[in-house]
Amino acid sequence: DMASCISALGQRLEAIHGIEDVKTEAFAVKDTVIPAMSSLRAACDKAEKLTAKEYWPMPDYSDLLYSVKM
């Protein structure tokens, strides 16, 4: 799922690359890029739940939450 979501996101980013009008580009990002990013996030969240902590290369939510120093 992650690989196909990454591919879809890349395609959407390429599609908006040449847009010169800022308003048109903003709507394209809202309508195509952000949903693709959300799909990728969902796939990553699913993969994180299926992967043992020692094999997950990125910090998880609790790592980020409890690593904040005050």
C-alpha positions in Angstrom: 0.0 0.0 0.0 2.8 2.4 0.9 4.5 2.0 -2.4 1.4 2.7 -4.4 0.5 5.7 -2.2 4.0 7.1 -2.7 3.6 6.7 -6.5 0.2 8.3 -6.5 1.5 11.2 -4.4 4.5 11.7 -6.8 2.2 11.8 -9.8 0.0 14.4 -8.2 3.0 16.5 -7.3 4.3 16.3 -10.8 0.9 17.2 -12.2 0.8 20.5 -10.2 4.4 21.4 -10.8 3.8 23.5 -13.9 0.8 25.4 -12.6 1.7 29.1 -12.6 -1.5 30.6 -11.1 -1.2 30.5 -7.3 -4.9 30.1 -6.7 -5.2 27.3 -9.2 -2.2 25.6 -7.7 -3.6 26.0 -4.1 -6.9 24.3 -5.1 -5.0 21.5 -6.9 -3.0 20.9 -3.8 -6.2 20.9 -1.7 -8.0 18.6 -4.0 -5.3 16.2 -5.1 -2.1 16.4 -3.1 -3.6 16.5 0.5 -5.9 13.5 -0.1 -2.9 11.6 -1.5 -0.8 12.5 1.6 -3.7 11.3 3.8 -3.8 8.0 2.0 0.0 7.6 2.5 -0.4 8.5 6.2 -3.1 5.8 6.6 -0.9 3.2 5.0 2.1 4.2 7.2 0.0 4.0 10.3 -1.2 0.6 9.3 2.3 -0.6 8.6 3.5 0.8 12.0 1.0 -1.3 13.8 2.1 -4.4 12.0 5.9 -3.9 12.5 7.8 -4.7 15.6 9.2 -1.6 17.3 12.9 -2.7 16.8 12.3 -2.9 13.1 10.4 0.4 12.7 13.1 3.0 11.6 11.2 6.1 12.7 10.1 7.4 16.1 6.5 6.5 17.1 4.0 8.8 18.7 5.0 7.9 22.3 8.7 8.4 21.4 7.9 11.9 20.1 5.5 12.7 23.0 7.9 11.7 25.8 11.1 13.0 24.3 10.1 16.7 24.7 12.3 18.4 27.3 10.9 21.3 29.2 
